[in-house]
Amino acid sequence: MATKSRATRGGEYVCKIGNFDIRHKIIQPRKTKNLKGETQIQPGSVEASVYEGRKLLKGGFNDHTKAIQYAWNRIKSSKLEYIVSKKAISKYNLV
């Protein structure tokens, strides 16, 4: 059995805030048939996570902007704002 890719395990890459990677998984709703022939609708979901390299720091966000805000607060508490790009700060209104 092959190993799963990082995009399969953690979701698609969104952006980098300092040394944290923001990833999100979007699962679309779909219809399936059971053995009786009845159609069932499986609901979709959205989950965003904050990673530091391969290590998952926190997951379970329902929006990637909340995960970005969490990473920004961690960086501000450790006084490392200078490692975040100015483009990311202006794009996501991080101040």
C-alpha positions in Angstrom: 0.0 0.0 0.0 1.4 3.4 -0.9 1.8 6.2 1.5 -0.8 9.0 1.4 0.3 12.4 0.2 0.4 15.4 2.5 -2.6 16.9 0.6 -4.6 13.8 1.2 -3.8 13.7 4.9 -3.9 17.4 5.9 -5.8 19.0 3.0 -4.8 21.5 0.4 -2.2 24.1 1.1 -3.7 27.7 1.6 -0.9 29.9 2.7 2.1 30.3 5.0 2.0 32.6 8.1 5.5 32.8 9.5 6.6 29.3 10.1 3.0 27.9 10.2 1.3 26.3 7.2 -2.5 26.6 6.8 -4.3 23.7 5.1 -7.9 23.0 4.5 -10.0 20.0 3.4 -13.2 20.5 1.6 -15.5 17.4 1.1 -18.3 17.9 -1.3 -21.8 16.4 -0.6 -22.5 13.3 -2.6 -25.2 10.8 -3.3 -24.7 7.1 -2.8 -26.9 4.0 -3.2 -27.1 1.3 -0.6 -27.7 -2.4 -1.2 -31.5 -1.9 -1.3 -31.2 0.7 -4.1 -32.2 3.7 -2.0 -30.2 6.9 -2.5 -28.6 8.5 0.5 -27.0 11.9 0.6 -23.8 12.2 2.6 -23.2 15.8 3.7 -20.1 17.7 2.9 -17.7 19.4 5.3 -15.0 22.0 5.6 -12.0 21.7 8.0 -9.0 23.9 8.3 -5.8 23.1 10.3 -2.6 24.8 11.3 0.7 22.8 10.8 4.3 23.5 11.7 6.1 21.3 9.3 4.6 17.9 9.6 3.3 18.5 13.1 -0.4 19.3 13.5 -0.7 22.2 16.0 -4.5 22.7 15.9 -7.3 21.5 13.7 -11.0 21.6 13.6 -11.5 25.2 12.3 -14.5 25.6 10.1 -12.9 28.3 8.1 -9.4 28.9 6.9 -9.5 32.6 8.1 -10.0 31.4 11.7 -6.9 29.2 11.3 -4.9 32.1 9.9 -6.0 34.3 12.9 -4.9 31.5 15.3 -1.5 31.3 13.7 -1.1 35.1 13.8 -2.0 35.2 17.5 0.7 32.6 18.2 3.3 34.6 16.3 2.3 37.8 18.0 2.5 36.2 21.5 6.1 35.1 20.7 7.0 38.6 19.2 8.0 37.3 15.8 5.8 39.5 13.6 8.7 40.4 11.4 8.8 36.8 9.9 5.3 37.2 8.3 5.2 38.6 4.8 3.6 42.0 4.4 1.5 40.7 1.6 -0.1 38.1 3.9 -0.7 40.7 6.6 -2.5 43.0 4.2 -4.4 40.2 2.4 -5.9 38.7 5.6 -6.1 42.0 7.6 -3.8 40.8 10.3 -3.1 43.7 12.8 
